[in-house]
């Protein structure tokens, strides 16, 4: 269980490298009360460099070689922020981020890796690995499409050799592969060099013992100038060479070596700034200069984790446990075989061996390393395990799922809400043109009328800035559903108890996100209220100016086409993330969808004669569709197969993941006749999945539907036609 002690210090980890994943695991097992841990990474997964050649060779899938960072952070009680770092302001202790406010820290640790030192030369860098992995499928397809192609790899160290061998295993046999570097396996044994040369010959990989002095891209490929004056031409070029620090790190003002890597002592702390730690490829270990290798990041991690835990508490770093000693000699395992002939060379000191058993050893070591960070306990099961031990009578009234969702998955279900509204007195008044029942109220006044709505939720993500943005988009959707233009907003924010400077910073981040979206839509933030509470939450009251015709749920007519502007699945994806379940690409796609405005969709729908409109939120598509059909006195033929779903949404539904109120929402399905053709029960369940910042559901005249859909697609809106309105007594899902 996480400590209930209020956080008073911010420890921020920059980069999801091999050291930091171990730091997260250490803090999961040894939490430090009063410390808030945050990981900032530009991706939600971290590739394990030792398995990348194995992926290229076909031994592993992308899933096998990636550590899922968000579930690991959740297990460690840490926040995860997906953002690109642009700089480090050490004077003000802020991490500068792209397209958003900087992030404050009390202590920061950097494990962001490095990239090849190309000095303007043409070619594809294998590091950063994430970028290379994204590029590899296209490169592989291009090579496979040609009868003969030459692939050049610059860098003859262990990484270059292993990558060349992997490419040979993956690419067509007629592909010519050239490995270029002044020394084969520099720093390793002569015996390893002999074995590697034999393997290169056997694999038909040409080795050129030269330094590349220049490379240029031409119409016919790459022209490489070698140190001896010779020229080599290749069609494709990969760089697996010496590395340099990221520009932002070299420009941080920290004491650095000639290549821009911050200098650290044996305690892994910057020699010029005691609030900064650096590990892995990003660090220059003063007095223990070594070649850049992942093994040092792995082995430095236990020292880094202990030192961070001590330093953030203001404790001294003394004694041998706080000192990292980089080995001069370690076991190196180089994969040299493909799927048909798995093989590896092992070398340490003057010794070297080769064989299939060594590949099996390497595979076992790598898989065991990955399992430590990906095979995490089920968070929902852990939550249930610590639930109160109630008597059977009391336990019968417990909610089915004690791990409650955030976002719109946290709202009250439709039935109890309707019962509460029925018990309240009627709220009609002369100045209320539209009240309870539509997406926003319309209030008349002397100068005309104003639309007003309120919406919000408890946090469902760790990033307060992004939470503010999503809440603003979500709240503005109520105005867009009425065809209105936003004019102003008020905020109600609840912050958990922390040190004052941390509460101030979280409030700034949260409101900055909301204000950025509101201002982009012409709606200034005009005030609000803050409160202290158990967890972070935000709600916005928004006002809008009505269009010439105020849209409602009641304008649909028989024959209209039903159009949805965003895919479903935010509820199931957020619920899976909360439980520590990772599915590649699902969370980024979900966040991108929630952080996308519906304003462009509204403008297009209005041009094509939209008759009825609502936004899809907490009651799911089926709940909000039911409201529209009742108001319009229409039925529907809802085509289940045409309903779009976010990346990973269907797969997670197939695993049985459900958002908190999905079961209550599903009661709305009882009003519909599910035809035998609607056989996909998992997709059917997603109709009741609660959406946060979901899409618009529109009724469009049939004759305008095709042109409207084309215009939406051209604007980048992932819209789909999902049904047709029928007579009132015909409610079909087909």
C-alpha positions in Angstrom: 0.0 0.0 0.0 1.2 3.5 -0.7 2.0 5.8 2.1 -0.7 8.3 3.2 2.0 10.8 4.2 1.6 14.1 2.2 4.2 14.5 -0.5 6.8 17.2 0.3 9.5 16.6 -2.3 9.5 16.0 -6.0 11.9 13.4 -7.4 11.8 13.5 -11.2 13.3 10.8 -13.5 14.0 12.0 -17.0 14.1 9.1 -19.5 12.9 5.5 -19.3 16.3 4.0 -19.7 17.8 0.8 -18.2 18.8 2.5 -14.9 15.4 4.2 -14.3 13.3 1.1 -14.8 15.3 -0.4 -12.0 14.9 2.7 -9.9 11.1 2.5 -10.3 11.2 -1.2 -9.2 13.3 -0.3 -6.2 10.8 2.5 -5.1 7.9 0.1 -5.6 9.5 -2.3 -3.1 11.0 0.4 -0.9 8.7 3.5 -1.0 10.0 6.7 0.7 7.2 8.5 2.6 6.8 12.2 1.6 8.4 11.8 -1.8 6.5 12.1 -5.1 8.2 10.2 -7.8 7.6 11.2 -11.5 8.9 9.7 -14.7 9.1 11.9 -17.8 9.6 10.0 -21.1 8.8 10.8 -24.7 7.2 7.3 -25.2 5.2 5.0 -23.0 7.5 2.1 -23.7 11.2 1.7 -23.4 13.1 -0.7 -25.7 15.7 -3.0 -24.1 18.8 -2.5 -26.3 20.1 -6.0 -25.6 17.1 -7.5 -27.5 16.8 -5.1 -30.4 19.1 -7.2 -32.7 17.1 -10.2 -31.7 13.9 -8.4 -32.8 15.5 -7.5 -36.2 16.6 -11.1 -36.6 13.1 -12.4 -35.9 13.6 -14.0 -32.5 11.3 -11.5 -30.7 8.3 -9.4 -31.3 8.1 -5.7 -30.5 6.2 -6.5 -27.4 9.0 -8.8 -26.2 11.6 -6.1 -26.3 9.7 -3.3 -24.7 9.2 -2.4 -21.1 5.8 -0.8 -20.5 6.5 2.3 -18.5 3.1 3.4 -17.4 2.2 0.1 -15.6 5.7 0.1 -14.0 5.1 3.6 -12.7 1.7 2.7 -11.3 3.2 -0.3 -9.5 5.9 2.1 -8.0 3.3 4.7 -7.0 4.9 7.1 -9.5 3.4 9.6 -11.9 4.0 9.0 -15.6 4.3 12.1 -17.9 4.7 11.4 -21.7 6.5 14.5 -22.9 9.6 15.5 -24.8 12.3 17.2 -22.8 13.8 20.4 -24.4 16.1 21.6 -21.6 17.1 21.8 -18.0 16.9 25.1 -16.1 19.1 24.2 -13.1 18.9 27.7 -11.7 15.1 27.4 -11.2 15.0 23.6 -10.9 12.7 23.2 -13.9 12.6 20.6 -16.7 11.7 22.4 -20.0 9.1 20.5 -22.0 7.8 20.8 -25.5 4.5 22.6 -26.0 3.7 22.8 -22.3 4.9 24.4 -19.1 8.1 23.2 -17.5 8.1 20.8 -14.7 9.5 21.6 -11.2 11.8 19.3 -9.4 13.6 19.1 -6.0 15.9 16.3 -7.3 16.2 15.1 -10.8 17.8 12.0 -12.3 18.7 11.8 -16.0 18.8 8.5 -17.9 17.9 9.6 -21.4 20.5 7.7 -23.5 22.5 9.2 -26.4 22.7 9.3 -30.2 25.4 8.5 -32.8 27.8 11.4 -33.5 27.1 11.9 -37.2 28.5 15.4 -37.6 26.1 16.1 -40.4 26.8 12.9 -42.3 23.9 11.2 -44.1 22.3 7.9 -42.9 20.0 6.4 -40.3 21.1 6.4 -36.7 20.3 3.2 -34.8 20.1 5.3 -31.6 17.8 6.5 -30.2 16.4 3.0 -30.6 12.7 4.1 -30.5 13.2 6.1 -33.7 15.0 3.4 -35.5 12.4 0.8 -34.6 9.7 3.0 -36.0 11.7 3.3 -39.2 12.8 -0.3 -39.6 9.6 -1.9 -41.1 9.6 0.6 -44.0 13.4 0.1 -44.6 12.9 -3.7 -44.6 10.0 -3.5 -47.0 12.0 -1.2 -49.3 15.0 -3.6 -49.4 12.7 -6.6 -49.9 11.1 -5.0 -52.9 14.4 -4.8 -54.9 16.2 -7.6 -56.5 19.7 -6.5 -55.3 20.4 -4.0 -52.6 23.5 -3.0 -50.6 23.1 -2.2 -46.9 26.0 -0.5 -45.2 26.5 -0.4 -41.4 29.1 2.0 -40.0 30.5 0.9 -36.6 32.2 -2.4 -36.1 31.8 -2.7 -32.3 29.7 -5.3 -30.6 26.5 -3.4 -31.4 27.4 -3.0 -35.1 28.4 -6.6 -35.5 25.2 -7.9 -33.9 23.1 -5.5 -36.0 24.8 -6.7 -39.2 24.2 -10.3 -38.2 20.5 -9.6 -37.4 20.0 -7.8 -40.8 21.5 -10.8 -42.6 19.0 -13.1 -40.8 16.1 -10.8 -41.6 16.7 -9.6 -45.1 16.6 -11.5 -48.5 19.7 -13.6 -49.1 20.6 -11.6 -52.2 21.0 -8.4 -50.1 24.6 -7.3 -49.9 25.7 -6.3 -46.3 28.8 -4.2 -45.7 30.2 -3.6 -42.2 32.6 -0.7 -41.9 34.8 0.3 -39.0 38.6 0.8 -38.3 38.7 -2.0 -35.7 36.5 -5.0 -35.2 35.2 -5.4 -31.7 37.5 -2.7 -30.2 38.2 -3.4 -26.5 37.3 -7.1 -26.8 39.6 -10.1 -27.0 41.6 -11.2 -30.1 39.8 -14.6 -29.9 36.4 -12.9 -30.1 37.7 -11.0 -33.1 38.7 -14.2 -34.8 35.4 -15.9 -34.1 33.5 -12.8 -35.4 35.5 -12.6 -38.6 34.7 -16.3 -39.3 31.0 -15.6 -38.6 31.0 -12.6 -41.0 32.5 -14.7 -43.8 30.0 -17.5 -43.1 27.1 -15.0 -43.2 28.5 -13.3 -46.4 28.9 -9.9 -44.7 31.8 -7.9 -46.1 34.0 -6.2 -43.5 36.0 -3.1 -44.5 38.5 -2.1 -41.8 38.4 1.7 -42.5 37.1 4.8 -41.0 34.3 6.7 -42.8 35.3 10.4 -43.2 32.3 11.6 -45.1 28.9 10.4 -46.4 26.4 12.0 -48.8 23.0 11.1 -50.1 22.6 11.0 -53.9 20.0 9.7 -56.3 21.8 6.3 -56.4 22.1 5.9 -52.6 24.9 6.9 -50.2 28.5 7.8 -51.2 30.9 7.0 -48.3 34.4 8.5 -48.3 36.9 6.2 -46.5 40.1 7.3 -44.7 42.3 5.7 -47.4 40.7 7.8 -50.1 38.5 5.1 -51.5 34.8 5.5 -52.0 32.1 3.0 -51.2 28.5 3.2 -52.5 25.6 1.7 -50.6 21.8 1.9 -51.1 21.0 2.2 -47.4 23.1 3.2 -44.5 22.9 2.6 -40.7 25.1 4.2 -38.1 26.0 2.1 -35.0 29.0 4.3 -33.9 30.2 6.3 -31.0 27.6 8.6 -29.4 27.1 12.1 -28.2 24.8 13.7 -25.6 21.4 15.2 -26.6 21.8 18.9 -27.4 19.6 19.9 -24.5 21.7 18.0 -22.0 25.0 19.4 -23.4 23.5 22.9 -23.1 22.2 22.4 -19.5 25.1 24.3 -17.9 26.1 21.2 -16.0 29.9 20.4 -16.0 30.3 18.1 -19.0 33.0 16.2 -21.0 34.0 17.1 -24.5 31.0 15.2 -26.0 28.4 17.0 -23.8 27.8 14.2 -21.2 27.4 15.6 -17.7 30.3 14.6 -15.4 29.3 12.6 -12.3 31.2 11.2 -9.4 31.1 7.6 -8.2 27.8 8.5 -6.4 26.3 9.3 -9.9 25.7 12.9 -8.8 26.7 15.8 -11.0 30.0 17.3 -10.0 28.6 20.8 -10.4 25.0 20.5 -9.2 24.0 18.4 -6.1 20.3 18.2 -7.2 21.1 16.4 -10.4 22.0 12.7 -10.9 22.9 11.1 -14.3 23.3 7.4 -15.2 23.7 5.2 -18.2 24.9 6.4 -21.6 24.0 10.0 -20.6 26.7 10.1 -17.9 30.4 10.7 -18.0 31.7 8.8 -15.0 34.6 10.9 -13.9 37.8 8.9 -13.2 36.2 5.7 -14.6 35.9 6.5 -18.3 34.4 3.5 -20.1 32.8 2.9 -23.5 29.1 3.5 -23.7 27.3 0.2 -23.0 24.0 -0.8 -21.6 25.6 -3.0 -19.0 26.8 0.0 -17.1 23.3 1.5 -16.9 22.0 -1.8 -15.6 24.7 -2.3 -13.0 24.7 1.4 -11.8 21.0 1.2 -11.1 21.1 -0.2 -7.5 23.5 2.5 -6.5 21.5 5.2 -8.2 18.2 4.0 -6.6 19.7 4.0 -3.1 21.4 7.4 -3.5 18.3 9.0 -4.9 16.3 7.7 -1.9 18.9 9.1 0.5 19.5 12.4 -1.3 15.8 13.3 -1.6 15.6 12.9 2.2 18.6 15.2 2.7 20.7 12.3 3.9 24.5 12.0 3.3 25.8 9.7 0.5 28.7 8.0 2.3 30.3 4.6 2.2 30.8 1.9 -0.4 27.1 1.2 -1.0 26.8 4.8 -2.4 29.7 4.4 -4.8 29.5 2.8 -8.3 32.5 1.1 -9.6 32.4 0.4 -13.3 33.9 -2.9 -14.3 36.6 -3.0 -16.9 35.8 -6.5 -18.0 32.3 -8.1 -18.2 30.7 -10.9 -20.1 29.6 -9.8 -23.6 27.1 -12.0 -25.5 26.8 -11.2 -29.2 24.0 -12.9 -31.2 25.2 -14.1 -34.6 22.4 -16.4 -35.7 18.9 -16.2 -37.1 15.8 -18.2 -36.4 17.1 -21.2 -38.2 20.6 -21.2 -36.6 20.5 -19.4 -33.2 24.1 -18.8 -32.2 26.1 -16.4 -30.0 29.7 -15.5 -29.2 30.5 -15.0 -25.6 33.7 -13.1 -24.5 35.2 -11.9 -21.3 38.8 -10.8 -20.9 41.0 -12.9 -23.2 38.5 -15.7 -23.5 35.8 -16.3 -26.2 33.5 -19.1 -27.1 30.7 -19.6 -29.7 27.7 -21.9 -29.8 24.0 -22.4 -29.6 24.1 -22.9 -25.8 25.5 -19.4 -25.5 22.5 -18.0 -27.5 20.2 -19.8 -25.2 22.0 -18.3 -22.2 21.7 -14.8 -23.7 18.0 -15.3 -24.5 17.4 -16.6 -20.9 19.2 -13.6 -19.3 17.4 -11.1 -21.5 14.0 -12.6 -21.0 14.5 -12.8 -17.2 15.5 -9.1 -17.2 12.4 -8.1 -19.0 10.1 -10.2 -16.8 11.2 -8.2 -13.8 9.5 -5.1 -15.2 6.7 -6.4 -17.3 5.3 -9.3 -15.2 3.7 -7.1 -12.6 1.0 -8.0 -10.1 -2.6 -7.4 -11.2 -3.5 -4.0 -9.6 -7.2 -4.8 -9.4 -6.5 -8.0 -7.5 -4.1 -6.1 -5.2 -6.8 -3.5 -4.5 -9.4 -6.2 -3.7 -6.9 -7.9 -1.4 -6.7 -4.9 0.9 -10.5 -4.2 0.9 -12.3 -4.3 4.3 -13.2 -7.7 5.6 -16.9 -7.1 6.0 -19.6 -9.5 7.2 -21.7 -11.1 4.4 -24.6 -8.8 5.2 -22.5 -5.7 4.7 -20.4 -7.1 1.9 -23.6 -7.7 -0.1 -23.9 -3.9 -0.6 -20.3 -3.3 -1.7 -19.8 -2.1 -5.3 -18.8 -4.9 -7.5 -15.5 -3.3 -8.4 -13.7 -1.5 -5.6 -11.1 -0.2 -8.0 -13.1 2.8 -9.4 -12.3 4.5 -12.6 -11.6 8.2 -13.1 -12.8 10.4 -15.9 -16.4 9.9 -17.0 -16.1 6.3 -15.7 -16.5 7.9 -12.3 -19.9 9.5 -12.8 -23.1 8.3 -11.2 -25.0 5.8 -13.3 -28.1 6.9 -15.3 -30.8 5.1 -13.2 -30.0 6.6 -9.8 -29.4 10.0 -11.5 -32.9 9.9 -13.0 -34.4 8.9 -9.7 -32.8 11.8 -7.9 -34.0 14.2 -10.6 -37.5 12.9 -10.3 -37.5 13.6 -6.6 -36.5 17.2 -7.0 -39.0 20.0 -7.6 -39.6 21.2 -11.2 -37.0 23.8 -12.2 -39.0 25.7 -14.9 -38.7 29.5 -15.1 -39.6 32.1 -17.7 -35.9 32.8 -18.4 -35.0 29.1 -18.9 -35.5 28.3 -22.5 -33.8 24.9 -22.2 -33.1 23.2 -18.9 -32.4 19.7 -17.6 -32.3 17.1 -20.3 -30.1 18.6 -23.0 -26.3 19.0 -23.1 -26.4 22.6 -21.9 -29.0 24.9 -20.5 -30.2 28.0 -22.5 -30.9 31.0 -20.4 -32.7 34.1 -21.8 -31.7 37.6 -20.7 -32.2 41.2 -21.8 -29.5 41.0 -24.5 -30.4 37.6 -25.9 -29.5 34.2 -24.4 -26.6 32.2 -23.1 -25.8 28.5 -23.0 -24.3 27.2 -19.8 -23.0 23.8 -18.7 -20.7 22.2 -16.1 -18.6 19.1 -16.4 -15.6 17.5 -14.7 -14.1 14.5 -13.1 -11.5 13.0 -10.8 -8.1 12.4 -12.3 -7.8 9.4 -14.5 -4.2 10.2 -15.6 -1.1 11.3 -13.8 -0.3 14.4 -15.9 -2.1 17.5 -14.4 -1.4 19.6 -17.5 -2.9 17.0 -19.9 -5.8 16.4 -17.4 -6.6 20.2 -17.6 -6.6 20.0 -21.4 -8.9 17.0 -21.6 -11.3 18.5 -19.1 -11.5 21.6 -21.1 -12.2 19.7 -24.4 -14.7 17.5 -22.5 -16.6 20.5 -21.0 -16.7 22.5 -24.2 -18.3 19.5 -26.0 -21.6 20.3 -24.2 -21.6 23.6 -25.9 -20.6 22.2 -29.3 -23.4 19.6 -29.0 -25.8 22.6 -28.9 -24.1 24.3 -31.8 -22.8 27.1 -29.6 -19.5 29.1 -29.6 -17.7 29.1 -26.2 -17.4 32.5 -24.5 -16.0 31.9 -20.9 -15.3 29.4 -18.2 -15.0 29.0 -14.5 -13.1 26.2 -12.7 -13.5 24.2 -9.6 -10.3 22.4 -8.6 -9.6 19.9 -5.8 -6.0 19.3 -4.8 -4.6 16.6 -2.5 -2.6 17.8 0.5 1.1 18.2 -0.3 3.8 20.7 0.5 2.6 24.2 -0.4 5.0 24.6 -3.3 3.9 21.3 -4.8 0.2 22.2 -4.5 0.9 25.5 -6.1 2.7 23.9 -9.0 0.0 21.2 -9.6 -2.6 24.0 -9.7 -0.5 25.9 -12.2 -0.1 22.8 -14.4 -3.8 21.9 -14.3 -5.1 25.4 -15.0 -2.4 25.9 -17.7 -3.8 22.9 -19.6 -7.3 24.0 -19.3 -6.5 27.7 -20.2 -4.5 26.6 -23.3 -7.6 24.8 -24.7 -10.1 27.4 -23.6 -8.2 30.3 -25.1 -7.7 28.4 -28.4 -11.5 28.3 -28.6 -12.0 32.0 -27.7 -13.1 31.4 -24.2 -11.2 33.2 -21.4 -11.0 31.6 -18.0 -12.7 34.1 -15.7 -12.2 32.6 -12.2 -13.3 29.7 -10.0 -12.7 28.1 -6.7 -10.0 25.7 -5.3 -10.3 23.2 -2.4 -8.3 20.6 -0.6 -9.4 17.0 -0.9 -8.4 13.4 -1.2 -7.5 13.4 -4.8 -6.9 15.6 -7.8 -10.1 16.7 -9.7 -11.3 19.5 -11.9 -14.6 20.7 -13.2 -15.4 23.6 -15.6 -18.5 25.7 -15.9 -18.6 26.9 -19.5 -20.8 29.5 -21.2 -21.5 29.9 -24.9 -23.2 32.1 -27.4 -26.0 30.2 -29.3 -25.9 29.9 -33.1 -28.8 31.0 -35.2 -30.4 27.7 -34.5 -29.7 25.9 -31.2 -29.2 22.2 -31.7 -30.8 19.7 -29.4 -31.3 16.0 -29.2 -34.9 16.3 -30.4 -34.4 17.2 -34.1 -33.8 13.8 -35.6 -36.2 12.5 -38.3 -36.9 9.1 -39.8 -34.4 8.5 -42.7 -31.6 10.6 -41.2 -28.2 9.1 -41.1 -26.5 8.6 -37.7 -22.8 9.8 -37.7 -20.2 9.4 -35.0 -17.0 11.6 -35.0 -14.7 9.7 -32.6 -14.1 6.1 -31.9 -15.2 4.4 -28.7 -13.0 2.8 -26.0 -11.7 5.5 -23.6 -13.4 3.8 -20.7 -12.0 0.3 -21.2 -8.5 1.7 -22.1 -8.3 3.9 -19.0 -9.6 1.1 -16.8 -7.0 -1.3 -18.1 -4.2 1.3 -17.5 -5.4 1.7 -13.9 -5.1 -2.1 -13.5 -1.6 -2.2 -14.9 -2.6 -3.9 -18.1 -0.6 -2.7 -21.1 -1.5 -3.0 -24.7 0.9 -1.4 -27.2 -0.4 1.9 -28.6 -3.7 1.9 -26.7 -3.1 4.6 -24.1 -1.4 7.1 -26.5 -4.3 6.7 -29.0 -6.8 7.2 -26.2 -5.1 10.3 -24.9 -4.8 11.8 -28.4 -8.5 11.2 -29.0 -9.5 12.8 -25.6 -7.1 15.7 -26.3 -8.7 16.5 -29.7 -11.3 19.3 -30.1 -14.8 18.6 -31.6 -15.0 22.2 -32.9 -13.9 21.3 -36.4 -16.4 18.5 -36.5 -19.2 20.9 -35.4 -18.4 23.4 -38.1 -18.6 20.7 -40.8 -21.8 19.1 -39.4 -23.5 22.6 -39.4 -22.5 23.1 -43.1 -24.3 19.8 -44.0 -27.6 20.4 -42.2 -27.2 18.6 -38.9 -30.6 18.2 -37.3 -29.9 16.7 -33.9 -26.7 16.5 -32.0 -25.3 15.2 -28.7 -21.8 14.4 -27.3 -21.0 10.8 -26.2 -19.7 10.8 -22.6 -20.3 8.9 -19.4 -23.5 6.9 -20.4 -21.8 5.5 -23.4 -22.9 5.6 -27.0 -26.0 3.5 -26.3 -27.1 5.7 -23.4 -26.7 9.0 -25.3 -28.3 7.5 -28.4 -31.3 6.4 -26.4 -31.7 10.0 -25.1 -31.6 11.3 -28.7 -34.1 8.7 -29.9 -36.5 9.4 -27.1 -36.3 13.2 -27.7 -36.7 12.8 -31.4 -39.4 10.1 -31.2 -37.5 7.9 -33.5 -36.1 4.4 -33.7 -32.8 3.3 -35.2 -30.9 0.6 -37.1 -27.5 0.7 -35.4 -24.8 -1.1 -37.4 -22.5 -2.6 -34.8 -19.7 -3.5 -37.2 -19.5 0.1 -38.4 -19.0 1.6 -34.9 -15.3 2.7 -34.7 -13.2 1.6 -31.8 -9.9 3.0 -30.5 -6.6 1.1 -30.9 -6.6 -1.7 -28.3 -10.2 -1.1 -27.2 -11.7 -4.3 -28.6 -8.7 -6.4 -27.5 -9.0 -5.2 -24.0 -12.8 -5.8 -24.0 -12.1 -9.3 -25.1 -9.8 -9.7 -22.0 -12.9 -8.9 -19.9 -11.8 -5.4 -18.8 -14.7 -3.1 -18.0 -15.0 0.5 -16.7 -16.7 1.1 -13.4 -20.2 2.1 -14.7 -20.1 0.0 -17.9 -22.4 -2.6 -16.3 -25.0 0.1 -15.3 -24.8 1.7 -18.7 -25.4 -1.7 -20.4 -29.0 -1.7 -19.0 -29.8 0.7 -21.8 -29.3 -2.2 -24.2 -32.5 -3.7 -22.9 -34.5 -1.1 -25.0 -33.0 -2.5 -28.2 -33.5 -5.6 -30.2 -30.1 -7.2 -30.9 -30.4 -9.0 -34.2 -28.6 -12.3 -34.9 -26.2 -10.6 -37.2 -24.7 -8.6 -34.2 -22.6 -11.5 -33.0 -19.6 -9.6 -31.6 -20.5 -9.4 -27.9 -17.3 -7.6 -27.0 -18.0 -4.8 -29.5 -21.6 -4.8 -28.3 -20.3 -4.2 -24.7 -18.3 -1.2 -26.0 -21.6 0.5 -26.9 -22.0 1.1 -23.1 -18.4 2.0 -22.4 -18.3 5.4 -20.7 -16.4 8.0 -22.8 -14.3 10.9 -21.6 -14.1 13.8 -24.2 -15.9 11.6 -26.7 -17.1 12.4 -30.1 -20.3 14.0 -31.4 -23.3 11.9 -32.4 -25.2 13.6 -35.2 -28.3 13.1 -37.3 -27.6 14.2 -40.9 -30.1 14.3 -43.8 -29.4 11.1 -45.9 -28.8 13.2 -49.0 -26.0 15.1 -47.3 -24.4 12.2 -45.4 -21.9 11.2 -48.0 -20.5 14.6 -48.6 -20.5 15.4 -44.9 -18.5 12.2 -44.1 -16.0 13.0 -46.9 -15.5 16.5 -45.5 -14.9 15.2 -42.0 -12.4 12.6 -43.3 -10.6 15.3 -45.3 -10.3 17.4 -42.0 -8.7 14.5 -40.3 -11.8 13.5 -38.2 -12.1 9.7 -37.8 -15.9 9.8 -38.4 -18.1 6.9 -39.4 -21.7 6.4 -40.4 -23.1 4.0 -37.8 -26.8 3.8 -38.4 -30.1 5.1 -39.8 -33.1 6.6 -38.0 -36.3 4.5 -38.3 -39.9 4.7 -36.9 -40.2 5.1 -33.2 -41.0 1.5 -32.3 -38.1 0.0 -34.3 -34.9 -0.1 -32.2 -32.4 -2.5 -33.8 -28.7 -3.3 -33.4 -27.6 -5.3 -36.5 
